[in-house]
Amino acid sequence: MEDNCKGANPQLYVAFEPLRRPSRQEDGLLQPRGDDLNVLGVADLRAAESAAYAQMPSFTLMARAGEAAWQWAKQHCMGEPATAALRPWLILAGTGNNGGDAFVLARHAHQAGIPLSVYATGPTGDTATDAARARAELESAGIPVQPADSLTDIDPDAWACIIDGLLGIGARNPPAGETARLIHLINTASHPRTLALDIPSGLDADTGVASSPCVQASHTLSFIAAKPGLLTADGPDVCGETRIATLCLADAFARANSPVLALSDRSLLSLWPRRRLNSHKGTQGDVIIIGGDSGMAGAAILAGRAALQMGAGRVFVGLLDGPHPPGYDPVAPEMMLRPAESLSDHGGVWVIGPGAGQSDRMQILMRQLLRQWHEAPQTCPAGIVLDADALNLIAADPALAVRFQSLNARRIITPHPLEAARLLARNTAAVQADRLAAADALSRQLDAVIILKGMGTIISDGTQRCINLSGGPALASGGTGDVLAGSLGAILSQMKDQAAPAFRAAALATFLHGAACDAMPGEAQAPGLLCASELPSRMRQAMINAR
């Protein structure tokens, strides 16, 4: 069979694109990941496959996927340790096209002289058409496909690697029966080279929700495009090191109804607002931060410090902690500390919520501000960022939410999953079960840009969406969200003439917030633990290093 893609460029469909942003250093500088990553849901991927089948023999895509998987697998299973190439490969296949990809991989491995054992969860008659052909070709090459129930144990020392070809992106229900038993065996073995084809079996490709059980892969090769489930919720934890093989279907992205982007470092850094040479503090925007109730003043201070580090012209911090705020912040004396109520006439960008609490004083101030801006639009600030307890207040008072939604200002909210659940009148599990859908729904509900925090942070304005790839568990400590809110206010205040300034500011701030967790020049590896107070200077340094 002639494969036009292969004939034109043998490497085109075996070109693996790193999915996660690596922390790379060269000559002491962070090296940006250069290309945006297209992310397609299952429906769009199915449409892309259907369009491809109309242009080529049906088996072509499976042949490409299997060969790409073979090229990828041998990189991981035929090198270190030196004895790996002498040990057989264990290949587990399901009855769908994912199993067919595994059969094609197995045939290439056999032709290369690699000993292997192949187990399948169903007989030939239960196998999808293309997968049945792949299975028949494998058996014709002299490799028997054994029934899965004959595999009762996996000794990790006996195998160079384990290939998971059990379930693909079409699986919607939790694994059951023989498939579930095999997944338990895979996870019990904990092999350092557990390779998943397209997606780890048991992971939802659209939502990133891992079923019980779900394969814990060390490496994943995903076909055609990245899927949302690889990037958010449980996905990054169960996928391990993930790469993409496009299979010559890059044009599939143009057919997608609403593709999601994982923006590259280079694209994100290009969003940084450029300053005119003829600038002064008044042209760089004011940021007004409201929060810091009794015992939580540090949250507002953290937000203010982050705003300064991210280039705000002036930063005012309106504190709710008593009538007389401290005279100045010794770490950032540039900030101007005021009683919260004294700032109501200021323009600029307002960040409301860090450490605000839900006291009577905060509720009264919130109502006064939103009423004033609603009734006198000329006093409305250029941008408003709601964070933390400001979100809880509008979730508890629909009238406040309506006023916020109607303001003629750039509106951004930064909920974590529990806050998003309150705003949507759902529970947290429902939000986490489909983070993209929750972010879109919340954006439409409030007509605002949403930053839905968590693993694979989602940025959505209801029509365009992106998933952030930077950051990690080092952000899981108190105060890091306050830093994000403050830095977001500063970046938004400098977005003068750019299109979609709120969406761009949200994407850039979220990326830099996560990039602060990556390794900096001079660091051997990314820090595993960070305090929120360390983040603002690291965000600034990440920006400087990568420019």
C-alpha positions as CSV (number, residue, x, y, z in Angstrom):
1,M,0.0,0.0,0.0
2,E,1.4,3.4,-1.0
3,D,1.3,6.0,1.8
4,N,1.6,9.4,0.3
5,C,2.5,11.0,3.6
6,K,5.4,8.6,4.1
7,G,6.5,8.9,0.5
8,A,6.7,12.7,0.9
9,N,8.5,12.8,4.2
10,P,9.2,9.6,6.2
11,Q,9.5,11.6,9.4
12,L,6.5,13.8,9.1
13,Y,4.1,11.5,10.9
14,V,6.7,10.3,13.4
15,A,7.6,13.8,14.5
16,F,6.9,13.9,18.2
17,E,6.1,17.3,19.8
18,P,6.7,17.6,23.5
19,L,3.4,18.2,25.2
20,R,4.5,19.5,28.6
21,R,6.7,22.6,28.9
22,P,10.2,21.4,29.8
23,S,12.5,23.5,32.0
24,R,15.4,23.8,29.6
25,Q,18.6,25.8,29.9
26,E,21.1,26.8,27.3
27,D,23.8,29.4,27.8
28,G,22.0,30.3,31.1
29,L,18.7,31.2,29.5
30,L,15.3,29.6,29.5
31,Q,14.5,28.4,26.0
32,P,10.9,28.8,25.0
33,R,8.8,26.1,23.6
34,G,8.2,27.4,20.1
35,D,4.9,26.1,18.8
36,D,1.4,26.4,20.0
37,L,-0.2,23.1,20.7
38,N,-3.6,22.4,19.2
39,V,-5.9,20.5,21.5
40,L,-8.9,18.7,20.0
41,G,-11.8,16.9,21.8
42,V,-13.0,13.5,20.8
43,A,-15.8,14.7,18.6
44,D,-13.4,16.9,16.5
45,L,-10.9,14.1,16.3
46,R,-13.5,11.7,15.1
47,A,-14.5,14.3,12.4
48,A,-10.8,14.6,11.4
49,E,-10.5,10.8,11.1
50,S,-13.6,10.6,9.0
51,A,-12.3,13.3,6.7
52,A,-9.0,11.5,6.4
53,Y,-10.7,8.1,5.6
54,A,-12.5,9.8,2.7
55,Q,-9.1,10.7,1.2
56,M,-7.2,7.5,1.8
57,P,-7.6,3.7,2.3
58,S,-9.0,3.0,5.7
59,F,-6.0,1.1,7.1
60,T,-3.6,4.0,6.4
61,L,-4.1,5.9,9.7
62,M,-3.7,2.7,11.7
63,A,-0.5,1.8,9.8
64,R,0.9,5.3,10.5
65,A,-0.1,5.2,14.2
66,G,1.4,1.8,14.7
67,E,4.7,2.7,12.9
68,A,4.9,6.0,14.9
69,A,4.3,4.0,18.1
70,W,7.1,1.6,17.1
71,Q,9.6,4.4,16.4
72,W,8.7,6.0,19.7
73,A,8.7,2.8,21.8
74,K,12.1,1.6,20.6
75,Q,13.5,4.9,21.8
76,H,12.4,4.0,25.3
77,C,12.7,0.3,25.3
78,M,15.9,-0.5,23.4
79,G,18.4,1.8,25.2
80,E,18.9,2.1,28.9
81,P,19.5,-0.2,30.8
82,A,21.8,-2.1,28.4
83,T,19.9,-5.3,29.0
84,A,16.6,-3.8,28.0
85,A,16.9,-4.9,24.3
86,L,17.5,-8.5,25.4
87,R,14.2,-8.7,27.3
88,P,10.8,-9.2,25.6
89,W,8.1,-6.6,25.3
90,L,4.7,-7.2,26.8
91,I,1.9,-5.8,24.6
92,L,-1.7,-5.6,25.8
93,A,-4.4,-4.9,23.2
94,G,-8.1,-4.2,23.3
95,T,-10.8,-4.9,20.7
96,G,-10.9,-1.3,19.3
97,N,-8.6,0.7,17.1
98,N,-6.3,1.3,20.0
99,G,-5.6,-2.4,20.1
100,G,-5.0,-2.3,16.3
101,D,-2.3,0.3,16.8
102,A,-0.7,-2.1,19.3
103,F,-0.8,-5.0,16.9
104,V,0.9,-2.9,14.2
105,L,3.6,-1.8,16.7
106,A,4.1,-5.5,17.6
107,R,4.6,-6.5,14.0
108,H,7.3,-3.9,13.5
109,A,9.0,-4.9,16.8
110,H,8.9,-8.6,15.7
111,Q,10.4,-7.7,12.3
112,A,13.2,-5.9,14.2
113,G,14.0,-9.2,16.1
114,I,12.5,-8.1,19.4
115,P,11.0,-11.0,21.4
116,L,7.5,-10.1,22.6
117,S,4.3,-11.5,24.0
118,V,0.9,-10.1,22.9
119,Y,-2.3,-10.5,24.8
120,A,-5.8,-9.4,23.6
121,T,-9.0,-8.9,25.6
122,G,-11.3,-10.4,23.0
123,P,-11.3,-12.9,20.1
124,T,-10.8,-11.8,16.5
125,G,-14.5,-11.7,15.8
126,D,-14.9,-8.9,18.4
127,T,-12.2,-6.7,16.9
128,A,-12.8,-3.5,14.9
129,T,-12.3,-4.0,11.1
130,D,-8.9,-2.3,10.8
131,A,-7.8,-3.8,14.1
132,A,-8.8,-7.2,12.8
133,R,-6.6,-6.7,9.8
134,A,-3.7,-5.6,12.0
135,R,-4.2,-8.6,14.2
136,A,-4.3,-11.0,11.2
137,E,-1.1,-9.5,9.8
138,L,0.7,-10.0,13.1
139,E,-0.4,-13.6,13.4
140,S,0.6,-14.2,9.8
141,A,4.1,-13.0,10.8
142,G,4.3,-15.8,13.3
143,I,3.3,-14.0,16.5
144,P,0.4,-15.6,18.3
145,V,-2.1,-13.3,20.1
146,Q,-2.9,-14.9,23.4
147,P,-6.1,-14.5,25.4
148,A,-5.9,-11.9,28.1
149,D,-7.2,-14.2,30.8
150,S,-4.1,-16.4,30.4
151,L,-2.0,-13.5,31.8
152,T,-2.2,-13.8,35.6
153,D,0.8,-11.8,36.7
154,I,3.3,-9.2,35.4
155,D,6.8,-9.5,36.7
156,P,8.4,-6.1,35.9
157,D,11.9,-7.6,35.7
158,A,10.8,-10.0,33.0
159,W,9.9,-7.3,30.4
160,A,11.7,-4.4,28.8
161,C,8.5,-2.5,28.7
162,I,4.7,-2.8,28.9
163,I,2.6,-1.4,26.0
164,D,-0.9,-0.3,26.9
165,G,-3.2,-0.6,23.9
166,L,-6.3,-1.6,25.8
167,L,-8.7,1.4,25.5
168,G,-8.6,4.5,23.4
169,I,-10.3,7.9,23.3
170,G,-13.7,6.4,22.5
171,A,-14.0,4.7,25.9
172,R,-16.6,6.6,27.9
173,N,-17.3,4.2,30.8
174,P,-14.9,3.0,33.6
175,P,-12.9,-0.1,32.6
176,A,-14.6,-3.3,33.7
177,G,-14.1,-7.1,33.5
178,E,-10.9,-8.4,31.9
179,T,-9.7,-4.9,30.9
180,A,-10.0,-3.7,34.5
181,R,-8.1,-6.7,35.7
182,L,-5.2,-6.1,33.3
183,I,-5.0,-2.5,34.3
184,H,-4.6,-3.6,37.9
185,L,-1.8,-5.9,36.9
186,I,-0.1,-3.1,35.0
187,N,-0.2,-0.7,37.9
188,T,0.9,-3.4,40.4
189,A,3.9,-4.0,38.2
190,S,4.9,-0.3,38.3
191,H,7.2,-0.8,35.4
192,P,9.4,2.3,34.7
193,R,8.6,1.9,31.0
194,T,4.8,1.6,30.9
195,L,3.9,3.1,27.5
196,A,0.3,4.1,26.7
197,L,-0.9,4.5,23.1
198,D,-3.0,7.6,22.5
199,I,-4.2,7.8,26.1
200,P,-3.7,5.7,29.2
201,S,-6.6,3.3,29.5
202,G,-9.2,4.6,31.9
203,L,-8.5,8.3,31.3
204,D,-11.3,10.4,29.8
205,A,-9.8,12.1,26.7
206,D,-12.1,15.1,27.0
207,T,-12.1,15.8,30.7
208,G,-8.9,14.4,32.2
209,V,-10.9,12.4,34.8
210,A,-9.1,9.1,35.6
211,S,-11.5,6.2,36.3
212,S,-10.8,3.5,38.8
213,P,-8.8,1.8,37.6
214,C,-6.7,3.8,35.2
215,V,-3.3,2.9,33.8
216,Q,-0.4,4.8,35.4
217,A,1.8,5.4,32.4
218,S,5.4,6.5,32.4
219,H,5.1,7.7,28.8
220,T,2.2,8.4,26.5
221,L,2.2,8.9,22.7
222,S,-1.0,10.6,21.6
223,F,-2.1,10.5,18.0
224,I,-3.2,13.4,15.6
225,A,-3.4,16.1,18.3
226,A,-3.3,16.6,22.1
227,K,-6.6,15.9,23.9
228,P,-7.8,18.1,26.7
229,G,-7.7,15.1,29.1
230,L,-3.9,14.9,28.7
231,L,-3.4,18.4,30.0
232,T,-5.8,19.0,32.9
233,A,-7.2,17.3,36.0
234,D,-5.7,13.8,36.5
235,G,-4.2,13.7,33.0
236,P,-0.7,15.0,33.6
237,D,-0.3,12.6,36.6
238,V,-1.3,9.4,34.8
239,C,0.2,10.2,31.4
240,G,3.8,10.7,32.4
241,E,6.1,12.1,29.7
242,T,3.7,12.8,26.8
243,R,4.3,13.5,23.1
244,I,2.2,13.9,20.0
245,A,2.5,12.1,16.6
246,T,0.4,14.1,14.1
247,L,0.1,11.3,11.5
248,C,0.1,13.9,8.7
249,L,-3.3,15.3,9.8
250,A,-2.2,18.8,10.9
251,D,-5.0,20.1,8.6
252,A,-7.5,18.5,11.0
253,F,-7.2,21.5,13.3
254,A,-8.7,23.8,10.7
255,R,-11.8,21.6,10.6
256,A,-12.3,21.7,14.4
257,N,-15.4,23.6,15.6
258,S,-13.8,25.1,18.7
259,P,-10.2,24.0,19.2
260,V,-8.4,24.6,22.4
261,L,-4.9,25.9,22.4
262,A,-2.0,25.3,24.7
263,L,-0.1,28.4,23.9
264,S,3.6,28.2,23.5
265,D,6.0,30.1,25.6
266,R,6.9,32.2,22.6
267,S,3.3,33.1,21.8
268,L,2.6,34.0,25.4
269,L,5.7,36.1,25.8
270,S,4.8,38.0,22.7
271,L,1.7,39.2,24.6
272,W,3.8,41.1,27.1
273,P,2.8,44.8,26.8
274,R,5.6,46.8,25.2
275,R,6.4,50.2,26.7
276,R,6.9,53.4,24.7
277,L,10.2,55.1,25.4
278,N,8.2,58.2,26.3
279,S,6.6,56.6,29.4
280,H,6.1,57.4,33.0
281,K,4.3,55.8,36.0
282,G,1.0,57.3,35.0
283,T,1.0,55.6,31.6
284,Q,1.7,52.1,33.0
285,G,-1.5,51.9,34.9
286,D,-2.7,52.0,38.5
287,V,-3.6,48.8,40.3
288,I,-5.9,49.0,43.3
289,I,-6.1,46.0,45.6
290,I,-8.9,45.6,48.1
291,G,-8.7,42.9,50.8
292,G,-6.6,42.0,53.8
293,D,-9.2,41.7,56.5
294,S,-8.2,41.0,60.1
295,G,-5.5,38.3,60.2
296,M,-5.3,38.2,56.4
297,A,-3.6,41.4,55.5
298,G,-0.7,39.4,54.1
299,A,-2.8,38.2,51.2
300,A,-3.4,41.8,50.0
301,I,0.3,42.6,50.6
302,L,1.3,39.6,48.5
303,A,-1.0,40.7,45.6
304,G,0.5,44.2,45.8
305,R,4.0,43.0,45.7
306,A,3.2,40.9,42.7
307,A,1.6,43.9,40.9
308,L,4.8,45.9,41.4
309,Q,7.1,43.1,40.1
310,M,4.9,42.8,37.0
311,G,5.3,46.4,36.1
312,A,2.3,48.4,37.4
313,G,2.9,52.1,37.4
314,R,1.4,52.6,40.9
315,V,0.0,50.1,43.4
316,F,-2.6,51.1,46.1
317,V,-3.5,48.5,48.7
318,G,-6.8,49.2,50.4
319,L,-6.8,47.2,53.7
320,L,-9.8,46.1,55.6
321,D,-7.8,45.3,58.7
322,G,-8.7,48.1,61.1
323,P,-9.1,51.8,60.4
324,H,-5.4,52.6,60.3
325,P,-3.3,50.4,58.0
326,P,0.4,50.2,58.4
327,G,2.4,53.1,57.2
328,Y,4.3,51.1,54.5
329,D,5.5,47.7,53.6
330,P,9.2,47.3,54.4
331,V,9.7,44.7,51.6
332,A,7.9,46.9,49.0
333,P,7.9,50.5,50.2
334,E,6.7,51.6,46.7
335,M,3.2,50.4,47.6
336,M,0.7,52.9,49.0
337,L,-1.3,51.4,51.9
338,R,-4.7,53.0,52.5
339,P,-8.0,52.2,54.3
340,A,-10.1,50.3,51.8
341,E,-13.0,52.8,51.6
342,S,-10.7,55.7,50.8
343,L,-9.9,54.4,47.3
344,S,-13.4,54.3,45.8
345,D,-12.7,57.2,43.4
346,H,-9.6,55.7,41.8
347,G,-9.6,54.4,38.2
348,G,-7.1,51.9,36.8
349,V,-7.5,48.1,37.4
350,W,-9.1,46.9,40.6
351,V,-8.3,43.6,42.2
352,I,-10.9,42.7,44.8
353,G,-10.7,39.8,47.1
354,P,-7.3,38.8,48.4
355,G,-7.7,38.1,52.1
356,A,-11.0,40.1,52.0
357,G,-13.1,37.7,54.1
358,Q,-16.9,38.0,54.1
359,S,-17.3,40.5,57.0
360,D,-20.1,43.1,57.1
361,R,-17.5,45.7,56.1
362,M,-16.4,43.8,53.0
363,Q,-20.0,43.1,51.9
364,I,-21.0,46.8,52.4
365,L,-17.9,48.0,50.4
366,M,-18.5,45.5,47.6
367,R,-22.1,46.5,47.2
368,Q,-21.2,50.3,47.3
369,L,-18.5,49.8,44.6
370,L,-20.6,47.8,42.3
371,R,-23.6,50.1,42.7
372,Q,-21.5,53.2,42.1
373,W,-19.9,51.8,39.0
374,H,-23.2,50.5,37.7
375,E,-25.1,53.8,38.3
376,A,-22.2,56.1,37.2
377,P,-20.4,54.3,34.4
378,Q,-18.0,57.2,34.0
379,T,-16.5,56.2,37.3
380,C,-16.1,52.5,36.4
381,P,-12.4,51.3,36.3
382,A,-10.8,50.0,33.2
383,G,-10.6,46.5,34.5
384,I,-11.8,44.5,37.5
385,V,-10.4,41.2,38.8
386,L,-12.4,39.3,41.3
387,D,-10.6,36.7,43.5
388,A,-11.2,34.7,46.6
389,D,-14.0,36.0,48.9
390,A,-15.2,38.5,46.3
391,L,-16.3,35.5,44.3
392,N,-18.0,34.0,47.3
393,L,-19.9,37.2,47.8
394,I,-21.2,37.4,44.3
395,A,-22.0,33.7,44.4
396,A,-24.2,34.3,47.5
397,D,-25.9,37.4,46.1
398,P,-27.2,37.2,42.6
399,A,-27.9,40.9,42.5
400,L,-24.1,41.6,42.9
401,A,-23.4,39.1,40.1
402,V,-25.8,40.9,37.8
403,R,-24.2,44.3,38.5
404,F,-20.7,42.9,38.0
405,Q,-21.8,41.3,34.7
406,S,-23.2,44.6,33.4
407,L,-20.1,46.8,34.1
408,N,-18.4,48.4,31.2
409,A,-15.0,47.1,32.2
410,R,-12.6,44.3,31.4
411,R,-13.8,41.6,33.8
412,I,-11.7,38.6,35.0
413,I,-12.4,36.1,37.7
414,T,-9.9,33.6,39.2
415,P,-11.9,30.8,40.9
416,H,-10.5,27.6,42.2
417,P,-12.8,24.6,41.7
418,L,-14.8,25.1,45.0
419,E,-15.4,28.8,44.2
420,A,-16.4,27.9,40.6
421,A,-18.8,25.3,42.0
422,R,-20.5,28.0,44.3
423,L,-20.9,30.4,41.3
424,L,-22.4,27.6,39.2
425,A,-24.6,26.2,42.0
426,R,-22.9,22.8,41.5
427,N,-20.6,20.7,43.6
428,T,-16.8,20.6,43.2
429,A,-16.9,17.1,41.7
430,A,-19.1,18.3,38.9
431,V,-16.7,21.2,38.1
432,Q,-13.7,18.8,38.1
433,A,-15.6,16.2,36.0
434,D,-15.4,18.6,33.0
435,R,-13.2,21.6,33.7
436,L,-13.4,23.0,30.2
437,A,-17.2,22.9,30.2
438,A,-17.3,24.5,33.6
439,A,-15.0,27.4,32.6
440,D,-17.1,28.0,29.5
441,A,-20.4,28.0,31.4
442,L,-19.0,30.4,34.0
443,S,-17.7,32.7,31.4
444,R,-21.1,32.9,29.7
445,Q,-22.9,33.3,33.0
446,L,-20.8,36.3,34.1
447,D,-19.7,37.5,30.6
448,A,-16.1,37.5,31.9
449,V,-12.8,35.9,31.3
450,I,-12.4,32.9,33.6
451,I,-9.2,31.5,35.0
452,L,-10.2,28.2,36.5
453,K,-7.3,27.2,38.6
454,G,-5.9,23.8,39.2
455,M,-3.8,21.3,37.2
456,G,-4.0,22.4,33.7
457,T,-5.5,25.8,34.4
458,I,-8.2,26.7,32.0
459,I,-8.6,30.3,30.6
460,S,-11.9,30.9,28.8
461,D,-13.9,33.9,27.5
462,G,-16.7,31.6,26.3
463,T,-15.4,31.4,22.7
464,Q,-11.7,31.1,22.9
465,R,-10.0,28.8,25.4
466,C,-6.5,27.8,26.3
467,I,-4.9,25.4,28.8
468,N,-1.9,26.5,30.6
469,L,1.1,24.1,30.6
470,S,3.4,25.8,33.1
471,G,3.5,25.2,36.8
472,G,3.1,22.3,39.1
473,P,2.5,21.2,42.7
474,A,5.0,23.8,44.1
475,L,2.0,26.2,43.8
476,A,0.0,24.2,46.2
477,S,0.4,26.6,49.2
478,G,-1.4,29.4,50.8
479,G,-1.1,32.8,49.1
480,T,-0.1,31.7,45.6
481,G,-3.6,32.7,44.3
482,D,-3.2,36.2,45.7
483,V,0.1,36.5,43.8
484,L,-1.7,35.5,40.6
485,A,-4.5,38.0,41.2
486,G,-2.0,40.9,41.8
487,S,0.2,40.1,38.8
488,L,-2.9,39.8,36.6
489,G,-4.1,43.3,37.7
490,A,-0.7,44.7,36.7
491,I,-0.5,43.0,33.3
492,L,-4.1,44.0,32.5
493,S,-3.3,47.6,33.5
494,Q,-0.6,47.7,30.8
495,M,-2.7,46.2,28.0
496,K,-3.5,49.4,26.1
497,D,-4.4,48.7,22.5
498,Q,-4.2,44.9,22.2
499,A,-7.2,42.9,21.0
500,A,-8.9,40.8,23.7
501,P,-6.8,42.4,26.4
502,A,-8.5,40.5,29.3
503,F,-8.0,37.1,27.7
504,R,-4.4,37.9,26.8
505,A,-3.6,39.2,30.2
506,A,-5.1,36.2,31.9
507,A,-3.1,33.8,29.7
508,L,0.2,35.6,30.2
509,A,-0.3,36.0,34.0
510,T,-1.2,32.4,34.4
511,F,1.8,31.2,32.4
512,L,4.3,33.4,34.3
513,H,2.8,32.3,37.6
514,G,3.4,28.7,36.6
515,A,6.8,29.4,35.1
516,A,8.0,30.6,38.5
517,C,7.9,26.9,39.4
518,D,10.3,25.9,36.6
519,A,14.0,25.8,36.9
520,M,15.8,29.1,36.7
521,P,19.3,29.6,35.3
522,G,21.8,28.2,37.9
523,E,19.2,25.8,39.3
524,A,19.8,22.1,38.6
525,Q,16.0,21.4,38.8
526,A,12.7,23.1,39.4
527,P,12.0,23.8,43.1
528,G,9.6,21.3,44.6
529,L,8.5,23.7,47.4
530,L,7.9,27.4,47.2
531,C,6.4,30.0,49.5
532,A,4.0,32.5,47.9
533,S,6.3,35.4,49.0
534,E,9.0,33.9,46.7
535,L,6.7,33.9,43.6
536,P,6.7,37.6,42.5
537,S,10.4,37.9,42.1
538,R,10.6,34.5,40.4
539,M,7.9,35.5,38.0
540,R,9.8,38.7,37.1
541,Q,13.0,36.7,36.7
542,A,11.2,34.1,34.4
543,M,10.0,37.0,32.2
544,I,13.5,38.5,32.0
545,N,15.2,35.2,31.3
546,A,12.9,34.2,28.5
547,R,12.8,37.5,26.6
